[in-house]
Amino acid sequence: MNFNLSQMPDRNAKPRTNGITMVMDKGLSIPEVHNFLSVSGPHVDIVKLGFGTSFVTPNLREKIEVYQSYNIPIYFGGTLFEAFLVRNQFNDYIEVCKDYGIKYMEVSDGSITIPHAEKCGYIEKLTKHAIILSEVGSKDAAHIIPPYKWIELMRAELNAGATYVIAEAREAGNVGIYRGSGEVREGLVQEILTQIPGEKILWEAPQKAQQLYFIELLGCNVNLGNIAPTEMISLEAMRVGLRGDTFSLFLNKEEA
């Protein structure tokens, strides 16, 4: 850090397995990637090329190589996995990831229906090729999954070999663990945490109020995802109590 401050929370250092920040890249240009990482690189743990944007991104290989040159893991959005799967191209998906040097893969079923045992089978197969993040929850706001089912699905996917389970929210943060307004379904989140270790969950939290909720609930080392590149530095400041929303969170009032 740039100077010394007392009473700072114990933020895990990179490379970290807990307290990770996943950024969603929805179409940055190569110069924009360089600019973004020149400022935020020390705080970014993983980057997702959102949904199926990698299919239409010009100079994709060069862009991926830029991220890799900063030692930032990158992966394709789960929608692309589903697009391959629904076309019976599962093995092609593996080969594409290998070709581009992708070491992380997301397994999701937010846009198509996959029997859960089959989904777990894909997770198990893909663990031979990459680190797996599996997404739980539907992109359909009308499809409400009860808490016991979230727990059952998450547990099974972790047992199948997923390193993290992603709690679905879409890029807008208005489905899954959130209401349409973006408000956190607090009862759902807290019930999940009674059974699933928080360090194994990556909470999609694109909105500031959502990020604040999880930092207050689980501390500075909560795993957060779907963060916009422009929000990275402000999020890291929020994590360590250097933004108004969390200013007093880590202070010892008797010493301050």
C-alpha positions as protocol buffer text, in pm:
chain_id: "A"
residue {
  index: 1
  type: MET
  ca { x: 0 y: 0 z: 0 }
}
residue {
  index: 2
  type: ASN
  ca { x: 106 y: 360 z: -47 }
}
residue {
  index: 3
  type: PHE
  ca { x: 133 y: 460 z: 319 }
}
residue {
  index: 4
  type: ASN
  ca { x: 86 y: 322 z: 670 }
}
residue {
  index: 5
  type: LEU
  ca { x: -251 y: 321 z: 845 }
}
residue {
  index: 6
  type: SER
  ca { x: -321 y: 147 z: 1174 }
}
residue {
  index: 7
  type: GLN
  ca { x: -633 y: -61 z: 1240 }
}
residue {
  index: 8
  type: MET
  ca { x: -655 y: -199 z: 889 }
}
residue {
  index: 9
  type: PRO
  ca { x: -832 y: -534 z: 840 }
}
residue {
  index: 10
  type: ASP
  ca { x: -620 y: -837 z: 758 }
}
residue {
  index: 11
  type: ARG
  ca { x: -678 y: -853 z: 383 }
}
residue {
  index: 12
  type: ASN
  ca { x: -554 y: -1178 z: 229 }
}
residue {
  index: 13
  type: ALA
  ca { x: -266 y: -1129 z: -15 }
}
residue {
  index: 14
  type: LYS
  ca { x: -251 y: -1262 z: -370 }
}
residue {
  index: 15
  type: PRO
  ca { x: -249 y: -1536 z: -475 }
}
residue {
  index: 16
  type: ARG
  ca { x: -545 y: -1596 z: -248 }
}
residue {
  index: 17
  type: THR
  ca { x: -816 y: -1856 z: -230 }
}
residue {
  index: 18
  type: ASN
  ca { x: -1048 y: -1652 z: -10 }
}
residue {
  index: 19
  type: GLY
  ca { x: -1135 y: -1287 z: -55 }
}
residue {
  index: 20
  type: ILE
  ca { x: -1118 y: -1312 z: -433 }
}
residue {
  index: 21
  type: THR
  ca { x: -1261 y: -1054 z: -668 }
}
residue {
  index: 22
  type: MET
  ca { x: -1391 y: -1168 z: -1005 }
}
residue {
  index: 23
  type: VAL
  ca { x: -1426 y: -895 z: -1266 }
}
residue {
  index: 24
  type: MET
  ca { x: -1666 y: -921 z: -1558 }
}
residue {
  index: 25
  type: ASP
  ca { x: -1521 y: -803 z: -1889 }
}
residue {
  index: 26
  type: LYS
  ca { x: -1813 y: -739 z: -2124 }
}
residue {
  index: 27
  type: GLY
  ca { x: -1605 y: -610 z: -2414 }
}
residue {
  index: 28
  type: LEU
  ca { x: -1297 y: -412 z: -2314 }
}
residue {
  index: 29
  type: SER
  ca { x: -1056 y: -334 z: -2595 }
}
residue {
  index: 30
  type: ILE
  ca { x: -696 y: -446 z: -2565 }
}
residue {
  index: 31
  type: PRO
  ca { x: -574 y: -92 z: -2476 }
}
residue {
  index: 32
  type: GLU
  ca { x: -854 y: -72 z: -2217 }
}
residue {
  index: 33
  type: VAL
  ca { x: -738 y: -402 z: -2065 }
}
residue {
  index: 34
  type: HIS
  ca { x: -386 y: -262 z: -2030 }
}
residue {
  index: 35
  type: ASN
  ca { x: -519 y: 59 z: -1872 }
}
residue {
  index: 36
  type: PHE
  ca { x: -751 y: -133 z: -1638 }
}
residue {
  index: 37
  type: LEU
  ca { x: -480 y: -370 z: -1518 }
}
residue {
  index: 38
  type: SER
  ca { x: -220 y: -96 z: -1481 }
}
residue {
  index: 39
  type: VAL
  ca { x: -435 y: 40 z: -1198 }
}
residue {
  index: 40
  type: SER
  ca { x: -638 y: -255 z: -1073 }
}
residue {
  index: 41
  type: GLY
  ca { x: -419 y: -556 z: -1152 }
}
residue {
  index: 42
  type: PRO
  ca { x: -288 y: -599 z: -794 }
}
residue {
  index: 43
  type: HIS
  ca { x: -645 y: -641 z: -669 }
}
residue {
  index: 44
  type: VAL
  ca { x: -801 y: -855 z: -945 }
}
residue {
  index: 45
  type: ASP
  ca { x: -801 y: -1230 z: -886 }
}
residue {
  index: 46
  type: ILE
  ca { x: -987 y: -1359 z: -1190 }
}
residue {
  index: 47
  type: VAL
  ca { x: -1159 y: -1219 z: -1499 }
}
residue {
  index: 48
  type: LYS
  ca { x: -1465 y: -1356 z: -1675 }
}
residue {
  index: 49
  type: LEU
  ca { x: -1530 y: -1274 z: -2039 }
}
residue {
  index: 50
  type: GLY
  ca { x: -1902 y: -1224 z: -1985 }
}
residue {
  index: 51
  type: PHE
  ca { x: -2165 y: -1460 z: -2125 }
}
residue {
  index: 52
  type: GLY
  ca { x: -2075 y: -1540 z: -2489 }
}
residue {
  index: 53
  type: THR
  ca { x: -1876 y: -1228 z: -2572 }
}
residue {
  index: 54
  type: SER
  ca { x: -1561 y: -1431 z: -2642 }
}
residue {
  index: 55
  type: PHE
  ca { x: -1723 y: -1562 z: -2962 }
}
residue {
  index: 56
  type: VAL
  ca { x: -1756 y: -1212 z: -3111 }
}
residue {
  index: 57
  type: THR
  ca { x: -1452 y: -1041 z: -2953 }
}
residue {
  index: 58
  type: PRO
  ca { x: -1193 y: -934 z: -3212 }
}
residue {
  index: 59
  type: ASN
  ca { x: -830 y: -1033 z: -3143 }
}
residue {
  index: 60
  type: LEU
  ca { x: -946 y: -1268 z: -2869 }
}
residue {
  index: 61
  type: ARG
  ca { x: -617 y: -1456 z: -2842 }
}
residue {
  index: 62
  type: GLU
  ca { x: -418 y: -1136 z: -2802 }
}
residue {
  index: 63
  type: LYS
  ca { x: -661 y: -1009 z: -2539 }
}
residue {
  index: 64
  type: ILE
  ca { x: -633 y: -1329 z: -2336 }
}
residue {
  index: 65
  type: GLU
  ca { x: -254 y: -1313 z: -2360 }
}
residue {
  index: 66
  type: VAL
  ca { x: -261 y: -960 z: -2215 }
}
residue {
  index: 67
  type: TYR
  ca { x: -450 y: -1082 z: -1909 }
}
residue {
  index: 68
  type: GLN
  ca { x: -216 y: -1378 z: -1875 }
}
residue {
  index: 69
  type: SER
  ca { x: 87 y: -1148 z: -1896 }
}
residue {
  index: 70
  type: TYR
  ca { x: -40 y: -984 z: -1576 }
}
residue {
  index: 71
  type: ASN
  ca { x: -85 y: -1331 z: -1417 }
}
residue {
  index: 72
  type: ILE
  ca { x: -462 y: -1283 z: -1411 }
}
residue {
  index: 73
  type: PRO
  ca { x: -658 y: -1605 z: -1475 }
}
residue {
  index: 74
  type: ILE
  ca { x: -934 y: -1565 z: -1730 }
}
residue {
  index: 75
  type: TYR
  ca { x: -1231 y: -1778 z: -1824 }
}
residue {
  index: 76
  type: PHE
  ca { x: -1529 y: -1781 z: -2057 }
}
residue {
  index: 77
  type: GLY
  ca { x: -1874 y: -1703 z: -1918 }
}
residue {
  index: 78
  type: GLY
  ca { x: -2101 y: -1992 z: -1835 }
}
residue {
  index: 79
  type: THR
  ca { x: -2338 y: -1896 z: -2116 }
}
residue {
  index: 80
  type: LEU
  ca { x: -2070 y: -1998 z: -2366 }
}
residue {
  index: 81
  type: PHE
  ca { x: -2041 y: -2339 z: -2197 }
}
residue {
  index: 82
  type: GLU
  ca { x: -2418 y: -2377 z: -2230 }
}
residue {
  index: 83
  type: ALA
  ca { x: -2406 y: -2269 z: -2595 }
}
residue {
  index: 84
  type: PHE
  ca { x: -2158 y: -2546 z: -2673 }
}
residue {
  index: 85
  type: LEU
  ca { x: -2350 y: -2799 z: -2465 }
}
residue {
  index: 86
  type: VAL
  ca { x: -2690 y: -2734 z: -2621 }
}
residue {
  index: 87
  type: ARG
  ca { x: -2529 y: -2792 z: -2964 }
}
residue {
  index: 88
  type: ASN
  ca { x: -2379 y: -3125 z: -2851 }
}
residue {
  index: 89
  type: GLN
  ca { x: -2026 y: -2975 z: -2866 }
}
residue {
  index: 90
  type: PHE
  ca { x: -1904 y: -3049 z: -2513 }
}
residue {
  index: 91
  type: ASN
  ca { x: -1571 y: -3190 z: -2633 }
}
residue {
  index: 92
  type: ASP
  ca { x: -1529 y: -2893 z: -2868 }
}
residue {
  index: 93
  type: TYR
  ca { x: -1563 y: -2663 z: -2567 }
}
residue {
  index: 94
  type: ILE
  ca { x: -1277 y: -2844 z: -2393 }
}
residue {
  index: 95
  type: GLU
  ca { x: -1060 y: -2813 z: -2704 }
}
residue {
  index: 96
  type: VAL
  ca { x: -1135 y: -2440 z: -2740 }
}
residue {
  index: 97
  type: CYS
  ca { x: -1037 y: -2378 z: -2380 }
}
residue {
  index: 98
  type: LYS
  ca { x: -715 y: -2574 z: -2428 }
}
residue {
  index: 99
  type: ASP
  ca { x: -637 y: -2385 z: -2748 }
}
residue {
  index: 100
  type: TYR
  ca { x: -666 y: -2048 z: -2574 }
}
residue {
  index: 101
  type: GLY
  ca { x: -479 y: -2157 z: -2261 }
}
residue {
  index: 102
  type: ILE
  ca { x: -786 y: -2124 z: -2038 }
}
residue {
  index: 103
  type: LYS
  ca { x: -725 y: -2282 z: -1697 }
}
residue {
  index: 104
  type: TYR
  ca { x: -1062 y: -2200 z: -1539 }
}
residue {
  index: 105
  type: MET
  ca { x: -1403 y: -2312 z: -1662 }
}
residue {
  index: 106
  type: GLU
  ca { x: -1754 y: -2219 z: -1556 }
}
residue {
  index: 107
  type: VAL
  ca { x: -2031 y: -2478 z: -1558 }
}
residue {
  index: 108
  type: SER
  ca { x: -2377 y: -2326 z: -1548 }
}
residue {
  index: 109
  type: ASP
  ca { x: -2735 y: -2406 z: -1637 }
}
residue {
  index: 110
  type: GLY
  ca { x: -2893 y: -2063 z: -1613 }
}
residue {
  index: 111
  type: SER
  ca { x: -3017 y: -2057 z: -1974 }
}
residue {
  index: 112
  type: ILE
  ca { x: -3080 y: -2425 z: -2045 }
}
residue {
  index: 113
  type: THR
  ca { x: -3216 y: -2712 z: -1839 }
}
residue {
  index: 114
  type: ILE
  ca { x: -2961 y: -2978 z: -1746 }
}
residue {
  index: 115
  type: PRO
  ca { x: -3053 y: -3267 z: -1514 }
}
residue {
  index: 116
  type: HIS
  ca { x: -2849 y: -3203 z: -1202 }
}
residue {
  index: 117
  type: ALA
  ca { x: -2676 y: -3541 z: -1199 }
}
residue {
  index: 118
  type: GLU
  ca { x: -2569 y: -3471 z: -1557 }
}
residue {
  index: 119
  type: LYS
  ca { x: -2441 y: -3125 z: -1462 }
}
residue {
  index: 120
  type: CYS
  ca { x: -2234 y: -3278 z: -1183 }
}
residue {
  index: 121
  type: GLY
  ca { x: -2101 y: -3526 z: -1436 }
}
residue {
  index: 122
  type: TYR
  ca { x: -1978 y: -3239 z: -1656 }
}
residue {
  index: 123
  type: ILE
  ca { x: -1812 y: -3079 z: -1352 }
}
residue {
  index: 124
  type: GLU
  ca { x: -1637 y: -3404 z: -1271 }
}
residue {
  index: 125
  type: LYS
  ca { x: -1513 y: -3446 z: -1629 }
}
residue {
  index: 126
  type: LEU
  ca { x: -1391 y: -3088 z: -1657 }
}
residue {
  index: 127
  type: THR
  ca { x: -1189 y: -3103 z: -1335 }
}
residue {
  index: 128
  type: LYS
  ca { x: -939 y: -3309 z: -1536 }
}
residue {
  index: 129
  type: HIS
  ca { x: -875 y: -3002 z: -1752 }
}
residue {
  index: 130
  type: ALA
  ca { x: -928 y: -2691 z: -1537 }
}
residue {
  index: 131
  type: ILE
  ca { x: -1029 y: -2531 z: -1209 }
}
residue {
  index: 132
  type: ILE
  ca { x: -1407 y: -2536 z: -1205 }
}
residue {
  index: 133
  type: LEU
  ca { x: -1650 y: -2270 z: -1096 }
}
residue {
  index: 134
  type: SER
  ca { x: -2008 y: -2392 z: -1104 }
}
residue {
  index: 135
  type: GLU
  ca { x: -2301 y: -2153 z: -1102 }
}
residue {
  index: 136
  type: VAL
  ca { x: -2615 y: -2221 z: -904 }
}
residue {
  index: 137
  type: GLY
  ca { x: -2940 y: -2033 z: -965 }
}
residue {
  index: 138
  type: SER
  ca { x: -3157 y: -1939 z: -1259 }
}
residue {
  index: 139
  type: LYS
  ca { x: -3146 y: -1632 z: -1482 }
}
residue {
  index: 140
  type: ASP
  ca { x: -3526 y: -1650 z: -1492 }
}
residue {
  index: 141
  type: ALA
  ca { x: -3658 y: -1417 z: -1219 }
}
residue {
  index: 142
  type: ALA
  ca { x: -3982 y: -1615 z: -1206 }
}
residue {
  index: 143
  type: HIS
  ca { x: -3798 y: -1936 z: -1115 }
}
residue {
  index: 144
  type: ILE
  ca { x: -3762 y: -1921 z: -736 }
}
residue {
  index: 145
  type: ILE
  ca { x: -3539 y: -2189 z: -584 }
}
residue {
  index: 146
  type: PRO
  ca { x: -3605 y: -2263 z: -214 }
}
residue {
  index: 147
  type: PRO
  ca { x: -3310 y: -2236 z: 26 }
}
residue {
  index: 148
  type: TYR
  ca { x: -3286 y: -2611 z: 93 }
}
residue {
  index: 149
  type: LYS
  ca { x: -3248 y: -2667 z: -282 }
}
residue {
  index: 150
  type: TRP
  ca { x: -2972 y: -2405 z: -314 }
}
residue {
  index: 151
  type: ILE
  ca { x: -2785 y: -2589 z: -38 }
}
residue {
  index: 152
  type: GLU
  ca { x: -2843 y: -2930 z: -196 }
}
residue {
  index: 153
  type: LEU
  ca { x: -2724 y: -2813 z: -539 }
}
residue {
  index: 154
  type: MET
  ca { x: -2418 y: -2629 z: -405 }
}
residue {
  index: 155
  type: ARG
  ca { x: -2311 y: -2922 z: -189 }
}
residue {
  index: 156
  type: ALA
  ca { x: -2343 y: -3168 z: -478 }
}
residue {
  index: 157
  type: GLU
  ca { x: -2145 y: -2946 z: -717 }
}
residue {
  index: 158
  type: LEU
  ca { x: -1865 y: -2896 z: -466 }
}
residue {
  index: 159
  type: ASN
  ca { x: -1857 y: -3271 z: -410 }
}
residue {
  index: 160
  type: ALA
  ca { x: -1836 y: -3320 z: -787 }
}
residue {
  index: 161
  type: GLY
  ca { x: -1514 y: -3118 z: -792 }
}
residue {
  index: 162
  type: ALA
  ca { x: -1604 y: -2750 z: -825 }
}
residue {
  index: 163
  type: THR
  ca { x: -1355 y: -2526 z: -646 }
}
residue {
  index: 164
  type: TYR
  ca { x: -1615 y: -2254 z: -600 }
}
residue {
  index: 165
  type: VAL
  ca { x: -1990 y: -2235 z: -642 }
}
residue {
  index: 166
  type: ILE
  ca { x: -2117 y: -1909 z: -787 }
}
residue {
  index: 167
  type: ALA
  ca { x: -2441 y: -1766 z: -648 }
}
residue {
  index: 168
  type: GLU
  ca { x: -2628 y: -1645 z: -957 }
}
residue {
  index: 169
  type: ALA
  ca { x: -2728 y: -1281 z: -990 }
}
residue {
  index: 170
  type: ARG
  ca { x: -2674 y: -1197 z: -1361 }
}
residue {
  index: 171
  type: GLU
  ca { x: -2467 y: -895 z: -1457 }
}
residue {
  index: 172
  type: ALA
  ca { x: -2740 y: -662 z: -1327 }
}
residue {
  index: 173
  type: GLY
  ca { x: -2776 y: -821 z: -983 }
}
residue {
  index: 174
  type: ASN
  ca { x: -3153 y: -865 z: -998 }
}
residue {
  index: 175
  type: VAL
  ca { x: -3220 y: -1241 z: -992 }
}
residue {
  index: 176
  type: GLY
  ca { x: -3107 y: -1545 z: -792 }
}
residue {
  index: 177
  type: ILE
  ca { x: -2989 y: -1431 z: -450 }
}
residue {
  index: 178
  type: TYR
  ca { x: -3146 y: -1089 z: -513 }
}
residue {
  index: 179
  type: ARG
  ca { x: -3497 y: -960 z: -562 }
}
residue {
  index: 180
  type: GLY
  ca { x: -3583 y: -776 z: -882 }
}
residue {
  index: 181
  type: SER
  ca { x: -3502 y: -449 z: -704 }
}
residue {
  index: 182
  type: GLY
  ca { x: -3149 y: -570 z: -631 }
}
residue {
  index: 183
  type: GLU
  ca { x: -3226 y: -620 z: -261 }
}
residue {
  index: 184
  type: VAL
  ca { x: -3047 y: -918 z: -105 }
}
residue {
  index: 185
  type: ARG
  ca { x: -3262 y: -1217 z: -12 }
}
residue {
  index: 186
  type: GLU
  ca { x: -3107 y: -1212 z: 332 }
}
residue {
  index: 187
  type: GLY
  ca { x: -3286 y: -1518 z: 468 }
}
residue {
  index: 188
  type: LEU
  ca { x: -3170 y: -1722 z: 168 }
}
residue {
  index: 189
  type: VAL
  ca { x: -2808 y: -1609 z: 201 }
}
residue {
  index: 190
  type: GLN
  ca { x: -2792 y: -1676 z: 572 }
}
residue {
  index: 191
  type: GLU
  ca { x: -2954 y: -2016 z: 539 }
}
residue {
  index: 192
  type: ILE
  ca { x: -2705 y: -2115 z: 268 }
}
residue {
  index: 193
  type: LEU
  ca { x: -2422 y: -2015 z: 501 }
}
residue {
  index: 194
  type: THR
  ca { x: -2543 y: -2256 z: 770 }
}
residue {
  index: 195
  type: GLN
  ca { x: -2448 y: -2546 z: 542 }
}
residue {
  index: 196
  type: ILE
  ca { x: -2201 y: -2422 z: 277 }
}
residue {
  index: 197
  type: PRO
  ca { x: -1862 y: -2269 z: 378 }
}
residue {
  index: 198
  type: GLY
  ca { x: -1850 y: -1902 z: 285 }
}
residue {
  index: 199
  type: GLU
  ca { x: -1499 y: -1936 z: 142 }
}
residue {
  index: 200
  type: LYS
  ca { x: -1635 y: -2178 z: -120 }
}
residue {
  index: 201
  type: ILE
  ca { x: -1902 y: -1937 z: -246 }
}
residue {
  index: 202
  type: LEU
  ca { x: -1845 y: -1661 z: -501 }
}
residue {
  index: 203
  type: TRP
  ca { x: -2127 y: -1412 z: -456 }
}
residue {
  index: 204
  type: GLU
  ca { x: -2217 y: -1223 z: -772 }
}
residue {
  index: 205
  type: ALA
  ca { x: -2254 y: -866 z: -647 }
}
residue {
  index: 206
  type: PRO
  ca { x: -2241 y: -604 z: -923 }
}
residue {
  index: 207
  type: GLN
  ca { x: -2418 y: -333 z: -720 }
}
residue {
  index: 208
  type: LYS
  ca { x: -2249 y: -131 z: -445 }
}
residue {
  index: 209
  type: ALA
  ca { x: -2521 y: -202 z: -188 }
}
residue {
  index: 210
  type: GLN
  ca { x: -2479 y: -575 z: -253 }
}
residue {
  index: 211
  type: GLN
  ca { x: -2103 y: -557 z: -209 }
}
residue {
  index: 212
  type: LEU
  ca { x: -2153 y: -365 z: 115 }
}
residue {
  index: 213
  type: TYR
  ca { x: -2398 y: -625 z: 246 }
}
residue {
  index: 214
  type: PHE
  ca { x: -2152 y: -911 z: 201 }
}
residue {
  index: 215
  type: ILE
  ca { x: -1854 y: -719 z: 340 }
}
residue {
  index: 216
  type: GLU
  ca { x: -2055 y: -634 z: 651 }
}
residue {
  index: 217
  type: LEU
  ca { x: -2178 y: -993 z: 679 }
}
residue {
  index: 218
  type: LEU
  ca { x: -1858 y: -1185 z: 605 }
}
residue {
  index: 219
  type: GLY
  ca { x: -1574 y: -934 z: 631 }
}
residue {
  index: 220
  type: CYS
  ca { x: -1314 y: -795 z: 394 }
}
residue {
  index: 221
  type: ASN
  ca { x: -1220 y: -1140 z: 261 }
}
residue {
  index: 222
  type: VAL
  ca { x: -1559 y: -1234 z: 117 }
}
residue {
  index: 223
  type: ASN
  ca { x: -1553 y: -1364 z: -242 }
}
residue {
  index: 224
  type: LEU
  ca { x: -1728 y: -1121 z: -478 }
}
residue {
  index: 225
  type: GLY
  ca { x: -1796 y: -1149 z: -851 }
}
residue {
  index: 226
  type: ASN
  ca { x: -1940 y: -971 z: -1155 }
}
residue {
  index: 227
  type: ILE
  ca { x: -1755 y: -654 z: -1058 }
}
residue {
  index: 228
  type: ALA
  ca { x: -1726 y: -388 z: -1328 }
}
residue {
  index: 229
  type: PRO
  ca { x: -1367 y: -296 z: -1421 }
}
residue {
  index: 230
  type: THR
  ca { x: -1437 y: 69 z: -1334 }
}
residue {
  index: 231
  type: GLU
  ca { x: -1548 y: -33 z: -982 }
}
residue {
  index: 232
  type: MET
  ca { x: -1240 y: -235 z: -883 }
}
residue {
  index: 233
  type: ILE
  ca { x: -1044 y: 28 z: -692 }
}
residue {
  index: 234
  type: SER
  ca { x: -1350 y: 163 z: -513 }
}
residue {
  index: 235
  type: LEU
  ca { x: -1448 y: -192 z: -414 }
}
residue {
  index: 236
  type: GLU
  ca { x: -1103 y: -264 z: -273 }
}
residue {
  index: 237
  type: ALA
  ca { x: -1124 y: 61 z: -75 }
}
residue {
  index: 238
  type: MET
  ca { x: -1464 y: -49 z: 56 }
}
residue {
  index: 239
  type: ARG
  ca { x: -1323 y: -388 z: 153 }
}
residue {
  index: 240
  type: VAL
  ca { x: -1063 y: -231 z: 384 }
}
residue {
  index: 241
  type: GLY
  ca { x: -1280 y: 42 z: 540 }
}
residue {
  index: 242
  type: LEU
  ca { x: -1163 y: 333 z: 328 }
}
residue {
  index: 243
  type: ARG
  ca { x: -1499 y: 428 z: 182 }
}
residue {
  index: 244
  type: GLY
  ca { x: -1777 y: 601 z: 370 }
}
residue {
  index: 245
  type: ASP
  ca { x: -2000 y: 292 z: 371 }
}
residue {
  index: 246
  type: THR
  ca { x: -1745 y: 83 z: 565 }
}
residue {
  index: 247
  type: PHE
  ca { x: -1541 y: 359 z: 730 }
}
residue {
  index: 248
  type: SER
  ca { x: -1619 y: 251 z: 1087 }
}
residue {
  index: 249
  type: LEU
  ca { x: -1646 y: -122 z: 1020 }
}
residue {
  index: 250
  type: PHE
  ca { x: -1291 y: -217 z: 1122 }
}
residue {
  index: 251
  type: LEU
  ca { x: -1208 y: 65 z: 1363 }
}
residue {
  index: 252
  type: ASN
  ca { x: -1145 y: 4 z: 1730 }
}
residue {
  index: 253
  type: LYS
  ca { x: -1342 y: 295 z: 1873 }
}
residue {
  index: 254
  type: GLU
  ca { x: -1126 y: 303 z: 2188 }
}
residue {
  index: 255
  type: GLU
  ca { x: -809 y: 355 z: 1983 }
}
residue {
  index: 256
  type: ALA
  ca { x: -949 y: 581 z: 1711 }
}
